[in-house]
Amino acid sequence: MNRPSRRWLSELAAGAFHPSLPALVGTVLVAAVLLLSCVTLLTQDLLAGADCGYFMADWKDDYAYLTCTVLQAARTDSPKPAIALIGASALRESIAGADYLAGLMTEGPGREFRVLPLTAAGLTHWEAAAIADRIAGRVQGMVVLEVSPGKMALPQGFFEDLVRQPRLALDSAAFDEEARLAGIALPRRTGNFFLDHHGFFSARPWAVLNLVKGPVVPGLHQARTWRVLSEDEWANAEASLRRRIGGYTENGPRNFEVMGRTIARLRDAGGFQVVLLESVRNPRADRIMRDSPECSKALTMYENDVRTHAETWGVPYLDITAEAELAPGEFIDTSHIWDTDAAKRYTRVLAAHLAAFMKNPQTGREG
């Protein structure tokens, strides 16, 4: 290597690794410009108006997709009534597709519907309250709230974690009210969307590359890419089911109160019919829980409570796993359908019930 080249490399290294006032000033200026750009450009309106895929870290990024979809739904002024499906990944995988369900609903009541799949892995009833709060009064039609014994057994500590580190970038008075009722201190708010939800954006630094690569295409049928549980993994799943359901006795009543307030907020906003939908459960997983005396007791208590809750609030409650004739081999694990035909069968049964409720809101409390 000749001498001028060595000198050039030496000076480059010195500039890169030795601090200097110009370098410091330049770094601060670049950081300030980036921060100012984020503060002024990353707004609710941007997320509501842009393709959701621009903000997703990858095709499995449920919570970025859900955030944008909720903001878009709250902003879109459509004459079509909507069916909003709010729930966890079990609901996401059970529906054969939003267009498929919308088509079935059009055949039934004879009206055009749009289906809003507002689902994400592990979505809790607290987050469902925030979603319902954002679309209440802005979307007309039906809200399907997924319920499950596992969801209703979640401890308050889980909610505390969600308050500290929210997974959704949504400003919701309902979510804040639930935190206050639970005695959980809310983080300080600045009123700036980016600063108040900086954790949401900082968790997705590589999403900026989507500006070059193009928006990510979200996956609404992720279970089809998963591997079927081995017997050893089933043993771990059994233990996890028992641990979660075991907390229902302590946490269930409090969690149903949250669900009740969500229904009340939707009713107060008007224009919505609310339906409670039991989450699908692999018959094998159901048998596992019922074979455990402790889990069976908690499950029986939950089943009584959810029916009483539906009757108290005057909303239909659907548990259609058996009606859809779902078999263990059609599940990838304890609660996710992987079989396309099974998902279509389940969707057809759900559509038939929803169509009946649309025609006659007073149709039975339970399916």
C-alpha positions as CSV (number, residue, x, y, z in Angstrom):
1,M,0.0,0.0,0.0
2,N,1.5,3.4,-1.0
3,R,2.2,6.1,1.4
4,P,-0.7,8.5,0.5
5,S,-3.2,5.7,0.9
6,R,-1.8,5.0,4.4
7,R,-2.0,8.6,5.4
8,W,-5.6,8.7,4.1
9,L,-6.6,5.6,6.1
10,S,-4.8,7.0,9.2
11,E,-6.7,10.2,9.0
12,L,-10.0,8.4,8.5
13,A,-9.4,6.3,11.5
14,A,-8.4,9.3,13.6
15,G,-11.6,11.1,12.6
16,A,-13.8,8.1,13.3
17,F,-12.4,7.1,16.7
18,H,-11.0,10.4,18.2
19,P,-13.5,12.9,19.5
20,S,-13.6,16.4,18.1
21,L,-15.8,19.4,18.5
22,P,-17.0,19.4,14.9
23,A,-17.8,15.7,15.1
24,L,-19.7,16.3,18.3
25,V,-21.7,19.2,16.9
26,G,-22.5,17.3,13.7
27,T,-23.7,14.3,15.7
28,V,-25.9,16.4,17.9
29,L,-27.4,18.2,14.9
30,V,-28.1,15.0,13.1
31,A,-29.8,13.5,16.2
32,A,-31.8,16.7,16.8
33,V,-33.0,16.7,13.2
34,L,-34.0,13.0,13.4
35,L,-35.9,13.6,16.7
36,L,-37.6,16.7,15.4
37,S,-38.7,14.8,12.3
38,C,-40.1,12.0,14.4
39,V,-41.9,14.4,16.7
40,T,-43.5,16.3,13.9
41,L,-44.1,13.6,11.2
42,L,-45.0,10.4,13.2
43,T,-48.6,11.3,14.1
44,Q,-51.8,9.4,14.4
45,D,-52.9,10.9,11.0
46,L,-49.8,9.4,9.3
47,L,-50.5,5.9,10.7
48,A,-54.2,6.2,9.9
49,G,-53.5,7.3,6.3
50,A,-50.5,5.2,5.3
51,D,-50.2,1.5,4.5
52,C,-49.9,-0.5,7.7
53,G,-47.0,-2.4,6.2
54,Y,-44.7,0.6,6.4
55,F,-44.7,0.5,10.2
56,M,-44.4,-3.3,10.6
57,A,-41.1,-4.9,11.7
58,D,-42.0,-8.0,9.7
59,W,-45.0,-9.9,8.4
60,K,-45.8,-11.3,11.8
61,D,-45.9,-7.8,13.6
62,D,-49.5,-8.0,14.8
63,Y,-49.4,-5.0,17.0
64,A,-48.2,-2.6,14.4
65,Y,-50.7,-3.8,12.0
66,L,-53.5,-3.7,14.6
67,T,-52.6,-0.2,15.7
68,C,-52.8,1.2,12.1
69,T,-55.9,-0.7,11.3
70,V,-57.7,0.6,14.4
71,L,-56.7,4.2,13.6
72,Q,-57.8,3.7,10.0
73,A,-61.1,2.3,11.1
74,A,-61.7,5.2,13.4
75,R,-61.0,7.6,10.7
76,T,-62.7,6.0,7.7
77,D,-66.2,7.3,6.9
78,S,-67.9,4.3,5.2
79,P,-71.6,3.9,4.6
80,K,-71.2,0.1,4.9
81,P,-71.9,-1.4,8.3
82,A,-68.9,-3.2,9.8
83,I,-68.3,-6.4,11.7
84,A,-65.3,-5.7,14.0
85,L,-63.6,-8.9,15.3
86,I,-61.6,-8.1,18.4
87,G,-59.6,-10.9,19.8
88,A,-56.3,-12.9,20.0
89,S,-54.5,-15.0,17.5
90,A,-57.0,-17.9,18.0
91,L,-59.7,-15.8,16.5
92,R,-57.3,-14.6,13.8
93,E,-56.6,-18.1,12.7
94,S,-60.2,-19.2,12.9
95,I,-61.5,-16.8,10.3
96,A,-60.9,-18.0,6.8
97,G,-60.5,-14.4,5.7
98,A,-62.2,-11.0,6.1
99,D,-63.4,-11.0,2.5
100,Y,-64.8,-14.6,2.9
101,L,-66.7,-13.6,6.0
102,A,-68.0,-10.4,4.4
103,G,-69.2,-12.4,1.4
104,L,-71.1,-14.8,3.6
105,M,-72.7,-12.0,5.5
106,T,-73.8,-10.4,2.3
107,E,-75.5,-13.6,1.3
108,G,-77.3,-13.7,4.6
109,P,-78.8,-10.4,5.6
110,G,-78.7,-9.1,2.0
111,R,-76.5,-6.1,2.8
112,E,-72.9,-5.3,2.1
113,F,-70.6,-5.5,5.1
114,R,-67.0,-4.8,5.7
115,V,-65.1,-7.0,8.1
116,L,-62.4,-5.5,10.4
117,P,-60.1,-8.2,11.7
118,L,-58.8,-6.4,14.9
119,T,-56.7,-9.3,16.2
120,A,-53.2,-9.8,17.6
121,A,-51.4,-12.6,19.3
122,G,-52.2,-12.7,23.0
123,L,-54.5,-9.6,22.8
124,T,-56.0,-9.0,26.3
125,H,-59.4,-7.7,27.4
126,W,-57.7,-4.5,28.5
127,E,-56.4,-3.9,25.0
128,A,-59.7,-4.9,23.6
129,A,-61.2,-2.1,25.7
130,A,-58.9,0.4,24.2
131,I,-59.7,-0.8,20.6
132,A,-63.4,-0.7,21.3
133,D,-63.0,2.8,22.7
134,R,-61.3,4.1,19.6
135,I,-63.9,2.7,17.1
136,A,-66.9,3.4,19.3
137,G,-69.1,6.1,17.7
138,R,-67.1,6.0,14.4
139,V,-68.0,2.6,13.1
140,Q,-71.5,1.2,12.8
141,G,-72.5,-2.5,12.9
142,M,-71.4,-5.3,15.1
143,V,-68.5,-5.9,17.5
144,V,-67.5,-9.5,18.2
145,L,-65.5,-9.7,21.5
146,E,-63.6,-12.9,21.9
147,V,-63.6,-14.3,25.4
148,S,-61.8,-17.3,26.9
149,P,-61.1,-18.8,30.3
150,G,-57.4,-18.0,29.8
151,K,-58.0,-14.4,29.0
152,M,-60.4,-14.0,32.0
153,A,-57.8,-15.6,34.3
154,L,-55.0,-13.1,33.6
155,P,-53.6,-11.4,36.7
156,Q,-53.5,-7.7,37.3
157,G,-49.7,-7.8,37.1
158,F,-50.1,-8.5,33.4
159,F,-52.1,-5.2,33.1
160,E,-49.4,-3.3,35.0
161,D,-46.8,-4.5,32.4
162,L,-49.1,-3.3,29.6
163,V,-49.4,0.1,31.2
164,R,-45.7,0.4,31.5
165,Q,-44.9,-1.0,28.1
166,P,-48.0,-0.8,25.8
167,R,-48.0,-3.0,22.7
168,L,-50.5,-0.7,20.9
169,A,-49.9,2.9,20.0
170,L,-53.4,4.0,20.9
171,D,-54.5,6.9,23.0
172,S,-57.6,5.6,24.8
173,A,-59.6,7.1,27.7
174,A,-61.0,3.7,28.4
175,F,-57.6,2.1,28.8
176,D,-56.5,4.9,31.1
177,E,-59.7,4.6,33.1
178,E,-59.2,0.9,33.6
179,A,-55.7,1.5,34.8
180,R,-57.0,4.1,37.3
181,L,-59.7,1.7,38.6
182,A,-57.0,-0.9,39.0
183,G,-54.8,1.5,41.0
184,I,-52.0,1.5,38.4
185,A,-50.1,4.7,37.9
186,L,-50.2,6.0,34.3
187,P,-47.0,7.2,32.7
188,R,-46.6,11.0,32.2
189,R,-48.0,12.2,28.9
190,T,-46.7,15.0,26.8
191,G,-49.6,15.3,24.2
192,N,-47.2,14.4,21.4
193,F,-48.0,11.1,19.7
194,F,-44.4,10.1,19.0
195,L,-43.1,11.0,22.5
196,D,-46.0,9.3,24.3
197,H,-45.6,6.1,22.2
198,H,-41.8,6.2,21.7
199,G,-41.6,2.6,22.9
200,F,-43.8,1.4,20.0
201,F,-41.5,3.0,17.5
202,S,-38.2,2.2,19.1
203,A,-39.2,-1.4,19.2
204,R,-39.3,-1.3,15.3
205,P,-36.1,0.5,14.2
206,W,-35.7,-1.6,11.1
207,A,-39.2,-0.6,9.9
208,V,-37.5,2.5,8.4
209,L,-36.1,0.2,5.7
210,N,-39.7,-0.3,4.5
211,L,-39.5,3.2,3.0
212,V,-37.0,1.7,0.5
213,K,-38.2,-1.9,0.3
214,G,-41.9,-1.2,0.3
215,P,-44.6,-2.0,2.8
216,V,-44.6,-5.4,4.5
217,V,-47.5,-7.7,3.7
218,P,-49.1,-8.8,7.0
219,G,-49.8,-12.4,7.7
220,L,-53.3,-13.1,8.9
221,H,-52.9,-16.9,8.8
222,Q,-49.6,-17.4,10.6
223,A,-50.4,-20.8,12.0
224,R,-50.1,-22.4,8.6
225,T,-46.4,-21.7,8.8
226,W,-46.0,-23.2,12.3
227,R,-44.9,-26.7,13.2
228,V,-47.3,-29.1,14.8
229,L,-46.6,-29.6,18.5
230,S,-44.5,-32.7,19.5
231,E,-45.7,-34.8,22.4
232,D,-43.0,-33.2,24.6
233,E,-44.3,-29.8,23.6
234,W,-47.8,-30.9,24.3
235,A,-46.8,-31.8,27.9
236,N,-45.5,-28.2,28.3
237,A,-48.7,-26.8,26.8
238,E,-50.7,-28.9,29.3
239,A,-48.8,-27.4,32.2
240,S,-49.2,-23.9,30.8
241,L,-52.9,-24.4,30.4
242,R,-53.3,-25.6,34.0
243,R,-51.2,-22.7,35.4
244,R,-53.2,-20.1,33.5
245,I,-56.7,-21.5,34.2
246,G,-55.8,-22.0,37.8
247,G,-55.8,-18.2,38.2
248,Y,-59.4,-17.8,37.1
249,T,-61.0,-18.1,40.6
250,E,-59.0,-15.1,41.8
251,N,-58.9,-12.9,38.7
252,G,-62.1,-13.8,36.8
253,P,-64.7,-11.6,38.5
254,R,-62.4,-8.5,38.2
255,N,-61.7,-9.2,34.5
256,F,-65.4,-9.7,33.7
257,E,-66.0,-6.2,35.2
258,V,-63.6,-4.8,32.6
259,M,-65.5,-6.7,29.9
260,G,-68.8,-5.2,31.2
261,R,-67.5,-1.7,31.0
262,T,-66.3,-2.3,27.5
263,I,-69.8,-3.4,26.5
264,A,-71.3,-0.3,28.2
265,R,-69.0,2.1,26.4
266,L,-69.9,0.5,23.0
267,R,-73.6,0.9,23.9
268,D,-73.2,4.4,25.0
269,A,-71.6,5.3,21.7
270,G,-74.5,3.8,19.8
271,G,-74.7,2.0,16.5
272,F,-73.2,-1.2,17.7
273,Q,-74.5,-4.7,18.5
274,V,-72.2,-6.6,20.7
275,V,-71.6,-10.4,20.6
276,L,-69.4,-12.4,22.9
277,L,-67.6,-15.2,21.1
278,E,-65.9,-18.1,22.9
279,S,-62.4,-18.6,21.6
280,V,-61.9,-21.9,19.8
281,R,-60.1,-24.6,21.7
282,N,-58.6,-27.8,20.5
283,P,-60.9,-30.6,21.8
284,R,-57.7,-32.3,23.0
285,A,-56.8,-29.3,25.1
286,D,-60.4,-29.1,26.4
287,R,-60.1,-32.8,27.5
288,I,-56.8,-32.1,29.2
289,M,-58.3,-29.3,31.3
290,R,-61.4,-31.3,32.2
291,D,-59.3,-34.2,33.3
292,S,-57.6,-32.0,35.9
293,P,-59.9,-31.6,39.0
294,E,-58.6,-28.1,39.7
295,C,-58.9,-26.9,36.1
296,S,-62.2,-28.6,35.6
297,K,-63.6,-26.7,38.6
298,A,-62.2,-23.4,37.3
299,L,-63.5,-24.1,33.8
300,T,-67.0,-24.9,35.1
301,M,-67.0,-21.7,37.1
302,Y,-65.9,-19.7,34.0
303,E,-68.7,-21.3,31.9
304,N,-71.3,-20.3,34.4
305,D,-69.9,-16.8,34.8
306,V,-69.7,-16.0,31.0
307,R,-73.3,-17.1,30.5
308,T,-74.4,-15.1,33.5
309,H,-72.4,-12.1,32.2
310,A,-74.0,-12.3,28.8
311,E,-77.5,-12.5,30.3
312,T,-76.8,-9.6,32.6
313,W,-75.7,-7.4,29.8
314,G,-78.3,-8.7,27.4
315,V,-75.8,-9.8,24.7
316,P,-75.6,-13.0,22.7
317,Y,-72.9,-15.5,23.6
318,L,-71.6,-18.0,21.1
319,D,-69.6,-21.1,21.6
320,I,-69.5,-22.8,18.2
321,T,-66.5,-25.0,18.3
322,A,-68.7,-28.1,18.6
323,E,-71.1,-26.8,16.0
324,A,-68.3,-26.3,13.5
325,E,-67.2,-29.9,14.2
326,L,-63.6,-28.9,14.8
327,A,-61.3,-32.0,15.3
328,P,-57.9,-32.2,17.1
329,G,-56.1,-32.9,13.8
330,E,-57.2,-29.5,12.4
331,F,-55.3,-27.6,15.1
332,I,-51.6,-26.8,15.1
333,D,-51.6,-26.6,19.0
334,T,-54.1,-26.0,21.8
335,S,-56.1,-23.2,20.1
336,H,-54.9,-22.4,16.6
337,I,-56.6,-23.9,13.5
338,W,-54.2,-24.6,10.6
339,D,-56.6,-26.4,8.3
340,T,-58.1,-24.2,5.6
341,D,-61.3,-26.2,5.3
342,A,-61.8,-26.1,9.1
343,A,-61.4,-22.4,9.1
344,K,-64.0,-22.0,6.3
345,R,-66.4,-24.3,8.2
346,Y,-66.0,-22.3,11.4
347,T,-66.4,-19.0,9.5
348,R,-69.6,-20.3,7.8
349,V,-71.1,-21.2,11.2
350,L,-70.1,-17.9,12.7
351,A,-71.6,-16.0,9.7
352,A,-74.9,-17.8,10.1
353,H,-75.2,-16.8,13.7
354,L,-74.2,-13.2,13.1
355,A,-76.6,-12.9,10.2
356,A,-79.4,-14.2,12.5
357,F,-78.5,-11.5,15.1
358,M,-78.5,-8.8,12.4
359,K,-82.0,-9.8,11.3
360,N,-83.3,-10.1,14.9
361,P,-81.2,-8.6,17.7
362,Q,-83.3,-10.4,20.2
363,T,-82.4,-13.8,18.9
364,G,-81.3,-16.1,21.8
365,R,-78.6,-15.2,24.2
366,E,-76.5,-18.3,23.5
367,G,-75.5,-20.4,20.6
